[in-house]
Amino acid sequence: MTPAQALRAYCDAFVARDVTKIGSLFADDARCELPLLERPLKGKAAIVREVGIATRALRDMKVELGVVIENGDTVFAEGIFTSEMVGAGTHVDLTPVRADFRFVMIVEMRDGKIARLAEYLDTKKVKPWERQRLYPIARLSPYFQGTVDANVTEFMTYNGMFFPIVYSRTPAEDYLALTERVTMWDVGCERQTEVRGPDALKFADYLATRDLSMMKTGACRYTFCCDDSGAIICDPVVLRPWDDVVWFSHGSADLTLWAQGIALHADFDVTVREPDVAPIQVQGPLSAEMLRGITDAKVDDLKFYRCVVTRVAGIDAVVSRTGWSGALGYEVFPLSTARAMELWNALREAGRPYDMLVTGPIVHRAVEKNVTDTGYHQNSGMNPFEAGGDRLVDLDGAPFMGKAALERVKKSGPTRRTVGLLIDGDLPRLEWYWPVADARGKQGEVRWAVHSFALDRSIGIALVDAGVRIGETVRVTHPLGTVNAKAVELPFVA
Amino acid sequence: MPARSLIERYFGAFAAGDAAAATALFASTGLYEFPLLRPRLVGRAEILAGHRQAFSVASRIAVSLRVVQSNGATAIVEGHLEAHVARDGRDVALPFAAVAEESGGALQRLSIYGDAHPYRLWCDGPVMAIGERSR
């Protein structure tokens, strides 16, 4: 194969997403220099893996080569690449997010195989230039500088703190790092409502819809906290790291103020506060292997929904086997933010051999696994039965906030239900809930919507009238138009 | 002058910070594209102004050319550019490739490919808007 033939074969295989063919073109010790990657790839295996990610990140790819100049074992070519980014939604004006650029590619051959492939292009065309500007209306995470160094581009506010959500990469890169390797998330905004004192567990049980009375030290539970009307305030993970301390590691809601208000006027021997604890999530199949070397406790022995008080990189912390990936992962809760960046940097270093990525929470995967999140101000007035959380409500146990209201809901039956939707076509980013309708009229709203990389299609989670049946076709109206969607059971991916 | 000679001379002039010599290699309607200079520069007046702006903010420029390949009218080069940008107080290290098209012995097009993402533009302000006024 001549250098020009190899270059053309590479381009053809790339647009055809034929990773096997691409692998066959390279020498085992080949080197690949692609400016969209942080460092050169060494070896065929690394090249095949990264090119595989790129081909899943893009679609409708086209390569048009212009001048091609071959001399000996080397070929230089100038070309134009056009494509659409998968799973990135649309721009604000609803045009698709594209990755179009001109490039020069250089291929050097050895013994009929590509020994070096170098590409030159300006990634300013395809990457955001700078991060979103902030205002002093919310707190900065103690890991803020670390996220900036990792090229964060977008934040949202969560519990009065800026929450890094999007980094300068394609959604597919983040998704595949989570499902195949390991990722690290700044979730300093995931605040703890700490209940401390002799009645800590009893008071925690009063706040939660789930019976926590038998919860042992070192255990964790997923639960709802509801107001007195039964509406969900948030759906925290409860940790009991010490005998007399319970943490509600909660979503975006004023749970600490709520708990403090109740504690002030109830007969519990507790103090309630928000401690200086800012967690980091380490999620992915290699997370245990990565944490093993820097955690005093044996993370491999930590069972699902268990926690341990230990040291990570010499820093006192609670480590729990929990997280927002629906698979293997851990949360590290340092007991103070005084050495926050030291912890951050130690985790990044520990992740380096595993090609760990610093990412935001990966919503594409969370929706596939029905691992969602709900906050008081955007939960559609939803109660736990409507959210599909019947198993998280213990009406037979001790009194808890919202119990009477939830008993009434249970007796009469919930008026709404949560279903999955297989939605036709491409989706813009969900910026507010999209209406769901059928022949009877409006039936509810889409609360989550993403591209599923596992199913290679658009999916969503909707809160709909209880009369909507699984298998029924409904209509979803979003900014790109009105499309069909089929109601299905959750989760989308086991 | 063949494309290979033009591209080698161009980068020689660029390394010397000689805007006039670099510009003189272009045809009167030549096209110049360089990722550290945002838009395309068309014609000698714009190309000269762009180079002057670049050299006014950059010093200690060094260019090394690794391989040049040519088919006569077109040449492609792989190289490395380094410079100190006094305005930003930082160094630039830009691996690049460049495509030169020759017509009538002059550069009809010079397109430089490199990743400018880590850097601010060398050229901003009025240089891109001079149009006909400075011709």
Interface residues (C-beta under 8 A of the other chain):
Chain A: E33 P35 V67 I69 E70 N71 T74 F76 A77 E78 R102 F103 V104 I106 A118 Y120 L121 D122 T123 K124 K127 W129
Chain B: P35 V67 Q69 S70 N71 T74 A75 I76 E78 P95 F96 A97 A98 V99 S111 Y113 G114 D115 A116 H117
